[in-house]
């Protein structure tokens, strides 16, 4: 099996890139307004992703996407933008090693929202993991 067809491989890569994002951003925003830094980051992402889509032949015609999909993608984009703005402001003020774990409380929130809004079901061990992630994030962020 091709490892790049495994969601686990992509999830680990995502976590790795997210960790590098925190480190690179903390260094990069040292003498830069956090909102401007988010703007620069967004331009880089747009250019990189556009290049990937064109190079791999994955570009879709805009008419091939349903209005419902567009609505939720726009909401997702707004949520992403809000997250990035808040994340960069937190990094500007706080330590990366404390900001990132609190940001990762999103894992706990996704579990709760998935159950509440998507009808997903989690087993007792899953809930234990969610609780441990939440507790662990708080402990790592704690400055004591």
LOTI-45272 format. One line per field, with one value per atom (N, C-alpha, C): atom name; x, y, z; residue number from 1. Coordinates in nm, 3 decimals, always signed. Layout:
atom <- c(CA / ...)
east <- c(X / ...)
north <- c(Y / ...)
up <- c(Z / ...)
n <- c(NUM / ...)
This chain:
atom <- c(N / CA / C / N / CA / C / N / CA / C / N / CA / C / N / CA / C / N / CA / C / N / CA / C / N / CA / C / N / CA / C / N / CA / C / N / CA / C / N / CA / C / N / CA / C / N / CA / C / N / CA / C / N / CA / C / N / CA / C / N / CA / C / N / CA / C / N / CA / C / N / CA / C / N / CA / C / N / CA / C / N / CA / C / N / CA / C / N / CA / C / N / CA / C / N / CA / C / N / CA / C / N / CA / C / N / CA / C / N / CA / C / N / CA / C / N / CA / C / N / CA / C / N / CA / C / N / CA / C / N / CA / C / N / CA / C / N / CA / C / N / CA / C / N / CA / C / N / CA / C / N / CA / C / N / CA / C / N / CA / C / N / CA / C / N / CA / C / N / CA / C / N / CA / C / N / CA / C / N / CA / C / N / CA / C / N / CA / C / N / CA / C / N / CA / C / N / CA / C / N / CA / C / N / CA / C / N / CA / C / N / CA / C / N / CA / C / N / CA / C / N / CA / C / N / CA / C / N / CA / C / N / CA / C / N / CA / C / N / CA / C / N / CA / C / N / CA / C / N / CA / C / N / CA / C / N / CA / C / N / CA / C / N / CA / C / N / CA / C / N / CA / C / N / CA / C / N / CA / C / N / CA / C / N / CA / C / N / CA / C / N / CA / C / N / CA / C / N / CA / C / N / CA / C / N / CA / C / N / CA / C / N / CA / C / N / CA / C / N / CA / C / N / CA / C / N / CA / C / N / CA / C / N / CA / C / N / CA / C / N / CA / C / N / CA / C / N / CA / C / N / CA / C / N / CA / C / N / CA / C / N / CA / C / N / CA / C / N / CA / C / N / CA / C / N / CA / C / N / CA / C / N / CA / C / N / CA / C / N / CA / C / N / CA / C / N / CA / C / N / CA / C / N / CA / C / N / CA / C / N / CA / C / N / CA / C / N / CA / C / N / CA / C / N / CA / C / N / CA / C / N / CA / C / N / CA / C / N / CA / C / N / CA / C / N / CA / C / N / CA / C / N / CA / C / N / CA / C / N / CA / C / N / CA / C / N / CA / C / N / CA / C / N / CA / C / N / CA / C / N / CA / C / N / CA / C / N / CA / C / N / CA / C / N / CA / C / N / CA / C / N / CA / C)
east <- c(+0.083 / +0.000 / +0.087 / +0.048 / +0.119 / +0.096 / +0.202 / +0.183 / +0.111 / +0.118 / +0.055 / -0.095 / -0.147 / -0.291 / -0.350 / -0.271 / -0.312 / -0.343 / -0.461 / -0.495 / -0.401 / -0.349 / -0.260 / -0.130 / -0.076 / +0.047 / +0.024 / -0.087 / -0.118 / -0.142 / -0.205 / -0.229 / -0.098 / -0.004 / +0.127 / +0.203 / +0.197 / +0.260 / +0.196 / +0.064 / -0.006 / +0.044 / +0.056 / +0.104 / +0.247 / +0.329 / +0.469 / +0.474 / +0.398 / +0.396 / +0.336 / +0.235 / +0.177 / +0.281 / +0.361 / +0.467 / +0.570 / +0.609 / +0.705 / +0.644 / +0.513 / +0.444 / +0.462 / +0.443 / +0.456 / +0.598 / +0.695 / +0.835 / +0.874 / +0.847 / +0.883 / +0.808 / +0.681 / +0.601 / +0.652 / +0.685 / +0.735 / +0.862 / +0.948 / +1.071 / +1.037 / +0.946 / +0.915 / +0.839 / +0.762 / +0.682 / +0.753 / +0.880 / +0.954 / +0.938 / +0.953 / +0.944 / +0.837 / +0.730 / +0.626 / +0.490 / +0.399 / +0.261 / +0.201 / +0.133 / +0.083 / -0.020 / -0.103 / -0.201 / -0.132 / -0.027 / +0.049 / +0.120 / +0.171 / +0.236 / +0.136 / +0.013 / -0.090 / -0.120 / -0.122 / -0.144 / -0.035 / +0.090 / +0.202 / +0.191 / +0.162 / +0.147 / +0.036 / -0.073 / -0.186 / -0.148 / -0.074 / -0.028 / +0.060 / +0.151 / +0.239 / +0.156 / +0.058 / -0.027 / -0.103 / -0.163 / -0.237 / -0.149 / -0.030 / +0.062 / +0.106 / +0.143 / +0.190 / +0.079 / -0.040 / -0.149 / -0.195 / -0.200 / -0.234 / -0.135 / -0.007 / +0.096 / +0.076 / +0.048 / +0.025 / -0.096 / -0.206 / -0.327 / -0.303 / -0.234 / -0.207 / -0.108 / -0.002 / +0.103 / +0.051 / -0.044 / -0.094 / -0.225 / -0.273 / -0.396 / -0.521 / -0.519 / -0.633 / -0.725 / -0.696 / -0.780 / -0.919 / -1.023 / -1.161 / -1.224 / -1.320 / -1.393 / -1.479 / -1.494 / -1.568 / -1.714 / -1.768 / -1.907 / -1.931 / -1.824 / -1.839 / -1.865 / -1.861 / -1.879 / -2.020 / -2.090 / -2.227 / -2.228 / -2.341 / -2.352 / -2.343 / -2.393 / -2.383 / -2.236 / -2.160 / -2.017 / -1.946 / -1.979 / -1.918 / -1.950 / -2.075 / -2.116 / -2.033 / -2.018 / -1.943 / -1.793 / -1.743 / -1.601 / -1.571 / -1.664 / -1.647 / -1.647 / -1.742 / -1.744 / -1.616 / -1.568 / -1.442 / -1.326 / -1.325 / -1.220 / -1.222 / -1.343 / -1.355 / -1.307 / -1.343 / -1.297 / -1.146 / -1.090 / -0.945 / -0.876 / -0.930 / -0.873 / -0.878 / -0.991 / -1.003 / -0.903 / -0.888 / -0.793 / -0.650 / -0.614 / -0.478 / -0.450 / -0.546 / -0.527 / -0.506 / -0.592 / -0.580 / -0.451 / -0.414 / -0.293 / -0.169 / -0.160 / -0.042 / -0.036 / -0.151 / -0.150 / -0.104 / -0.151 / -0.109 / +0.041 / +0.092 / +0.236 / +0.319 / +0.266 / +0.336 / +0.356 / +0.257 / +0.258 / +0.320 / +0.291 / +0.328 / +0.435 / +0.474 / +0.573 / +0.508 / +0.578 / +0.526 / +0.492 / +0.574 / +0.552 / +0.427 / +0.374 / +0.250 / +0.130 / +0.153 / +0.044 / -0.006 / +0.087 / +0.049 / -0.040 / -0.010 / -0.098 / -0.241 / -0.253 / -0.388 / -0.459 / -0.386 / -0.443 / -0.491 / -0.420 / -0.455 / -0.575 / -0.626 / -0.755 / -0.863 / -0.830 / -0.922 / -0.956 / -0.864 / -0.890 / -1.009 / -1.010 / -1.119 / -1.249 / -1.240 / -1.359 / -1.413 / -1.324 / -1.369 / -1.444 / -1.395 / -1.464 / -1.604 / -1.612 / -1.742 / -1.835 / -1.785 / -1.867 / -1.906 / -1.815 / -1.845 / -1.962 / -1.963 / -2.073 / -2.201 / -2.190 / -2.309 / -2.371 / -2.288 / -2.341 / -2.335 / -2.246 / -2.230 / -2.282 / -2.326 / -2.379 / -2.273 / -2.148 / -2.041 / -2.051 / -1.999 / -2.002 / -1.860 / -1.833 / -1.702 / -1.721 / -1.628 / -1.632 / -1.573 / -1.585 / -1.528 / -1.378 / -1.301 / -1.158 / -1.134 / -1.220 / -1.207 / -1.227 / -1.330 / -1.357 / -1.244 / -1.187 / -1.073 / -0.957 / -0.932 / -0.826 / -0.851 / -0.976 / -1.013 / -0.985 / -1.026 / -1.003 / -0.854 / -0.775 / -0.630 / -0.565 / -0.612 / -0.559 / -0.587 / -0.710 / -0.745 / -0.663 / -0.653 / -0.576 / -0.428 / -0.376 / -0.235 / -0.205 / -0.294 / -0.274 / -0.267 / -0.355 / -0.356 / -0.227 / -0.180 / -0.056 / +0.066 / +0.072 / +0.186 / +0.184 / +0.066 / +0.055 / +0.073 / +0.059 / +0.068 / +0.208 / +0.217 / +0.347 / +0.359 / +0.427 / +0.433 / +0.569)
north <- c(-0.119 / +0.000 / +0.125 / +0.221 / +0.348 / +0.425 / +0.460 / +0.530 / +0.665 / +0.725 / +0.854 / +0.842 / +0.720 / +0.699 / +0.671 / +0.690 / +0.667 / +0.800 / +0.810 / +0.935 / +0.959 / +0.850 / +0.866 / +0.935 / +0.900 / +0.964 / +1.113 / +1.147 / +1.288 / +1.362 / +1.298 / +1.362 / +1.389 / +1.294 / +1.314 / +1.426 / +1.429 / +1.538 / +1.672 / +1.673 / +1.795 / +1.844 / +1.752 / +1.788 / +1.841 / +1.779 / +1.823 / +1.964 / +1.987 / +2.121 / +2.224 / +2.184 / +2.277 / +2.315 / +2.218 / +2.247 / +2.344 / +2.318 / +2.407 / +2.546 / +2.551 / +2.679 / +2.763 / +2.702 / +2.776 / +2.828 / +2.744 / +2.784 / +2.894 / +2.870 / +2.969 / +3.101 / +3.093 / +3.214 / +3.293 / +3.224 / +3.293 / +3.372 / +3.312 / +3.381 / +3.494 / +3.467 / +3.562 / +3.685 / +3.676 / +3.792 / +3.880 / +3.853 / +3.926 / +4.077 / +4.130 / +4.275 / +4.310 / +4.229 / +4.246 / +4.244 / +4.327 / +4.325 / +4.188 / +4.129 / +3.992 / +3.979 / +4.082 / +4.075 / +4.081 / +4.164 / +4.170 / +4.037 / +3.976 / +3.845 / +3.741 / +3.746 / +3.654 / +3.678 / +3.804 / +3.839 / +3.780 / +3.796 / +3.742 / +3.589 / +3.527 / +3.381 / +3.336 / +3.409 / +3.373 / +3.383 / +3.486 / +3.500 / +3.381 / +3.344 / +3.230 / +3.103 / +3.081 / +2.962 / +2.963 / +3.077 / +3.086 / +3.053 / +3.111 / +3.086 / +2.940 / +2.885 / +2.747 / +2.650 / +2.669 / +2.577 / +2.591 / +2.714 / +2.733 / +2.661 / +2.670 / +2.600 / +2.449 / +2.397 / +2.252 / +2.208 / +2.282 / +2.245 / +2.242 / +2.343 / +2.349 / +2.240 / +2.222 / +2.125 / +1.981 / +1.953 / +1.816 / +1.794 / +1.896 / +1.883 / +1.866 / +1.921 / +1.908 / +2.029 / +2.129 / +2.248 / +2.208 / +2.259 / +2.232 / +2.360 / +2.344 / +2.463 / +2.510 / +2.640 / +2.697 / +2.652 / +2.625 / +2.582 / +2.438 / +2.363 / +2.222 / +2.206 / +2.318 / +2.315 / +2.366 / +2.294 / +2.333 / +2.458 / +2.528 / +2.649 / +2.614 / +2.496 / +2.452 / +2.433 / +2.369 / +2.351 / +2.485 / +2.577 / +2.710 / +2.778 / +2.769 / +2.834 / +2.782 / +2.650 / +2.594 / +2.615 / +2.619 / +2.649 / +2.795 / +2.885 / +3.025 / +3.035 / +2.967 / +2.967 / +2.908 / +2.800 / +2.739 / +2.836 / +2.906 / +3.005 / +3.118 / +3.164 / +3.269 / +3.219 / +3.095 / +3.036 / +3.020 / +2.976 / +2.962 / +3.097 / +3.199 / +3.332 / +3.381 / +3.360 / +3.397 / +3.324 / +3.195 / +3.114 / +3.165 / +3.192 / +3.238 / +3.374 / +3.464 / +3.597 / +3.584 / +3.506 / +3.486 / +3.414 / +3.313 / +3.235 / +3.323 / +3.404 / +3.489 / +3.595 / +3.648 / +3.746 / +3.679 / +3.557 / +3.485 / +3.456 / +3.417 / +3.391 / +3.518 / +3.629 / +3.757 / +3.788 / +3.752 / +3.787 / +3.677 / +3.551 / +3.440 / +3.349 / +3.253 / +3.152 / +3.050 / +3.012 / +2.914 / +2.782 / +2.743 / +2.617 / +2.621 / +2.738 / +2.750 / +2.783 / +2.859 / +2.896 / +2.774 / +2.697 / +2.584 / +2.482 / +2.442 / +2.345 / +2.397 / +2.525 / +2.580 / +2.581 / +2.614 / +2.608 / +2.467 / +2.368 / +2.228 / +2.181 / +2.266 / +2.233 / +2.224 / +2.268 / +2.250 / +2.103 / +2.013 / +1.869 / +1.833 / +1.887 / +1.861 / +1.920 / +2.043 / +2.108 / +2.036 / +1.986 / +1.911 / +1.785 / +1.717 / +1.598 / +1.636 / +1.742 / +1.785 / +1.831 / +1.911 / +1.960 / +1.846 / +1.750 / +1.636 / +1.555 / +1.536 / +1.463 / +1.547 / +1.674 / +1.760 / +1.792 / +1.819 / +1.869 / +1.771 / +1.674 / +1.579 / +1.440 / +1.420 / +1.290 / +1.183 / +1.223 / +1.125 / +1.064 / +0.944 / +0.873 / +0.840 / +0.864 / +0.831 / +0.727 / +0.632 / +0.529 / +0.583 / +0.507 / +0.548 / +0.572 / +0.482 / +0.512 / +0.641 / +0.668 / +0.792 / +0.914 / +0.909 / +1.020 / +1.037 / +0.925 / +0.934 / +1.005 / +0.971 / +1.038 / +1.187 / +1.223 / +1.365 / +1.437 / +1.375 / +1.435 / +1.450 / +1.348 / +1.354 / +1.462 / +1.477 / +1.583 / +1.719 / +1.738 / +1.864 / +1.890 / +1.790 / +1.804 / +1.826 / +1.751 / +1.765 / +1.903 / +1.956 / +2.090 / +2.194 / +2.180 / +2.274 / +2.263 / +2.139 / +2.121 / +2.178 / +2.157 / +2.208 / +2.361 / +2.418 / +2.564 / +2.632 / +2.555 / +2.609 / +2.660 / +2.781 / +2.839 / +2.840 / +2.739 / +2.728 / +2.704)
up <- c(+0.000 / +0.000 / +0.000 / -0.080 / -0.087 / +0.044 / +0.116 / +0.244 / +0.228 / +0.110 / +0.090 / +0.059 / +0.066 / +0.056 / +0.195 / +0.298 / +0.436 / +0.503 / +0.563 / +0.632 / +0.749 / +0.809 / +0.923 / +0.883 / +0.767 / +0.720 / +0.698 / +0.633 / +0.609 / +0.740 / +0.838 / +0.967 / +1.041 / +1.035 / +1.098 / +1.028 / +0.894 / +0.820 / +0.857 / +0.872 / +0.913 / +1.049 / +1.144 / +1.277 / +1.270 / +1.187 / +1.171 / +1.114 / +1.007 / +0.947 / +1.043 / +1.121 / +1.220 / +1.324 / +1.367 / +1.464 / +1.404 / +1.279 / +1.214 / +1.194 / +1.168 / +1.154 / +1.279 / +1.395 / +1.521 / +1.539 / +1.512 / +1.532 / +1.433 / +1.304 / +1.202 / +1.225 / +1.260 / +1.282 / +1.401 / +1.509 / +1.629 / +1.596 / +1.515 / +1.475 / +1.377 / +1.283 / +1.176 / +1.221 / +1.328 / +1.369 / +1.472 / +1.493 / +1.596 / +1.583 / +1.463 / +1.443 / +1.340 / +1.334 / +1.234 / +1.303 / +1.257 / +1.306 / +1.277 / +1.374 / +1.357 / +1.245 / +1.223 / +1.114 / +0.978 / +0.968 / +0.842 / +0.817 / +0.923 / +0.910 / +0.860 / +0.909 / +0.863 / +0.715 / +0.673 / +0.533 / +0.444 / +0.483 / +0.406 / +0.397 / +0.510 / +0.514 / +0.418 / +0.415 / +0.329 / +0.182 / +0.144 / +0.005 / -0.033 / +0.055 / +0.028 / +0.008 / +0.093 / +0.083 / -0.049 / -0.087 / -0.212 / -0.332 / -0.335 / -0.447 / -0.452 / -0.337 / -0.332 / -0.372 / -0.318 / -0.348 / -0.493 / -0.544 / -0.686 / -0.776 / -0.743 / -0.822 / -0.815 / -0.697 / -0.681 / -0.763 / -0.755 / -0.829 / -0.979 / -1.030 / -1.173 / -1.214 / -1.137 / -1.171 / -1.168 / -1.080 / -1.068 / -1.143 / -1.213 / -1.290 / -1.206 / -1.085 / -0.995 / -0.996 / -1.080 / -1.085 / -1.132 / -1.068 / -1.105 / -1.159 / -1.249 / -1.294 / -1.178 / -1.167 / -1.054 / -1.056 / -1.174 / -1.185 / -1.142 / -1.118 / -1.078 / -0.929 / -0.856 / -0.711 / -0.678 / -0.593 / -0.557 / -0.470 / -0.471 / -0.388 / -0.240 / -0.201 / -0.061 / -0.023 / -0.112 / -0.085 / -0.075 / -0.168 / -0.160 / -0.028 / +0.016 / +0.141 / +0.258 / +0.266 / +0.378 / +0.363 / +0.240 / +0.220 / +0.257 / +0.227 / +0.268 / +0.420 / +0.485 / +0.633 / +0.689 / +0.628 / +0.671 / +0.653 / +0.541 / +0.517 / +0.618 / +0.652 / +0.754 / +0.889 / +0.923 / +1.049 / +1.050 / +0.937 / +0.926 / +0.944 / +0.877 / +0.890 / +1.034 / +1.100 / +1.240 / +1.326 / +1.299 / +1.374 / +1.354 / +1.231 / +1.201 / +1.265 / +1.256 / +1.316 / +1.467 / +1.530 / +1.676 / +1.712 / +1.633 / +1.658 / +1.650 / +1.544 / +1.527 / +1.637 / +1.677 / +1.787 / +1.916 / +1.941 / +2.062 / +2.057 / +1.939 / +1.926 / +1.946 / +1.900 / +1.916 / +2.064 / +2.146 / +2.287 / +2.374 / +2.340 / +2.427 / +2.370 / +2.450 / +2.409 / +2.316 / +2.210 / +2.115 / +2.185 / +2.284 / +2.355 / +2.442 / +2.467 / +2.546 / +2.458 / +2.353 / +2.263 / +2.185 / +2.128 / +2.042 / +2.114 / +2.238 / +2.304 / +2.325 / +2.357 / +2.373 / +2.238 / +2.132 / +1.997 / +1.966 / +2.015 / +1.986 / +2.069 / +2.155 / +2.218 / +2.111 / +1.989 / +1.877 / +1.858 / +1.893 / +1.884 / +1.973 / +2.092 / +2.186 / +2.131 / +2.080 / +2.026 / +1.903 / +1.817 / +1.699 / +1.742 / +1.844 / +1.893 / +1.943 / +2.022 / +2.075 / +1.963 / +1.871 / +1.760 / +1.665 / +1.644 / +1.558 / +1.612 / +1.743 / +1.807 / +1.802 / +1.837 / +1.846 / +1.710 / +1.609 / +1.483 / +1.367 / +1.374 / +1.263 / +1.296 / +1.419 / +1.458 / +1.473 / +1.487 / +1.504 / +1.644 / +1.657 / +1.785 / +1.827 / +1.953 / +2.009 / +2.119 / +2.124 / +2.227 / +2.357 / +2.463 / +2.591 / +2.581 / +2.515 / +2.500 / +2.419 / +2.319 / +2.242 / +2.332 / +2.417 / +2.508 / +2.609 / +2.653 / +2.744 / +2.675 / +2.550 / +2.473 / +2.458 / +2.430 / +2.417 / +2.549 / +2.661 / +2.792 / +2.821 / +2.786 / +2.809 / +2.723 / +2.599 / +2.513 / +2.577 / +2.622 / +2.687 / +2.810 / +2.896 / +3.019 / +2.988 / +2.891 / +2.852 / +2.796 / +2.714 / +2.657 / +2.768 / +2.865 / +2.977 / +3.058 / +3.083 / +3.159 / +3.085 / +2.954 / +2.878 / +2.876 / +2.868 / +2.861 / +2.998 / +3.103 / +3.240 / +3.267 / +3.317 / +3.349 / +3.500 / +3.552 / +3.697 / +3.752)
n <- c(1 / 1 / 1 / 2 / 2 / 2 / 3 / 3 / 3 / 4 / 4 / 4 / 5 / 5 / 5 / 6 / 6 / 6 / 7 / 7 / 7 / 8 / 8 / 8 / 9 / 9 / 9 / 10 / 10 / 10 / 11 / 11 / 11 / 12 / 12 / 12 / 13 / 13 / 13 / 14 / 14 / 14 / 15 / 15 / 15 / 16 / 16 / 16 / 17 / 17 / 17 / 18 / 18 / 18 / 19 / 19 / 19 / 20 / 20 / 20 / 21 / 21 / 21 / 22 / 22 / 22 / 23 / 23 / 23 / 24 / 24 / 24 / 25 / 25 / 25 / 26 / 26 / 26 / 27 / 27 / 27 / 28 / 28 / 28 / 29 / 29 / 29 / 30 / 30 / 30 / 31 / 31 / 31 / 32 / 32 / 32 / 33 / 33 / 33 / 34 / 34 / 34 / 35 / 35 / 35 / 36 / 36 / 36 / 37 / 37 / 37 / 38 / 38 / 38 / 39 / 39 / 39 / 40 / 40 / 40 / 41 / 41 / 41 / 42 / 42 / 42 / 43 / 43 / 43 / 44 / 44 / 44 / 45 / 45 / 45 / 46 / 46 / 46 / 47 / 47 / 47 / 48 / 48 / 48 / 49 / 49 / 49 / 50 / 50 / 50 / 51 / 51 / 51 / 52 / 52 / 52 / 53 / 53 / 53 / 54 / 54 / 54 / 55 / 55 / 55 / 56 / 56 / 56 / 57 / 57 / 57 / 58 / 58 / 58 / 59 / 59 / 59 / 60 / 60 / 60 / 61 / 61 / 61 / 62 / 62 / 62 / 63 / 63 / 63 / 64 / 64 / 64 / 65 / 65 / 65 / 66 / 66 / 66 / 67 / 67 / 67 / 68 / 68 / 68 / 69 / 69 / 69 / 70 / 70 / 70 / 71 / 71 / 71 / 72 / 72 / 72 / 73 / 73 / 73 / 74 / 74 / 74 / 75 / 75 / 75 / 76 / 76 / 76 / 77 / 77 / 77 / 78 / 78 / 78 / 79 / 79 / 79 / 80 / 80 / 80 / 81 / 81 / 81 / 82 / 82 / 82 / 83 / 83 / 83 / 84 / 84 / 84 / 85 / 85 / 85 / 86 / 86 / 86 / 87 / 87 / 87 / 88 / 88 / 88 / 89 / 89 / 89 / 90 / 90 / 90 / 91 / 91 / 91 / 92 / 92 / 92 / 93 / 93 / 93 / 94 / 94 / 94 / 95 / 95 / 95 / 96 / 96 / 96 / 97 / 97 / 97 / 98 / 98 / 98 / 99 / 99 / 99 / 100 / 100 / 100 / 101 / 101 / 101 / 102 / 102 / 102 / 103 / 103 / 103 / 104 / 104 / 104 / 105 / 105 / 105 / 106 / 106 / 106 / 107 / 107 / 107 / 108 / 108 / 108 / 109 / 109 / 109 / 110 / 110 / 110 / 111 / 111 / 111 / 112 / 112 / 112 / 113 / 113 / 113 / 114 / 114 / 114 / 115 / 115 / 115 / 116 / 116 / 116 / 117 / 117 / 117 / 118 / 118 / 118 / 119 / 119 / 119 / 120 / 120 / 120 / 121 / 121 / 121 / 122 / 122 / 122 / 123 / 123 / 123 / 124 / 124 / 124 / 125 / 125 / 125 / 126 / 126 / 126 / 127 / 127 / 127 / 128 / 128 / 128 / 129 / 129 / 129 / 130 / 130 / 130 / 131 / 131 / 131 / 132 / 132 / 132 / 133 / 133 / 133 / 134 / 134 / 134 / 135 / 135 / 135 / 136 / 136 / 136 / 137 / 137 / 137 / 138 / 138 / 138 / 139 / 139 / 139 / 140 / 140 / 140 / 141 / 141 / 141 / 142 / 142 / 142 / 143 / 143 / 143 / 144 / 144 / 144)
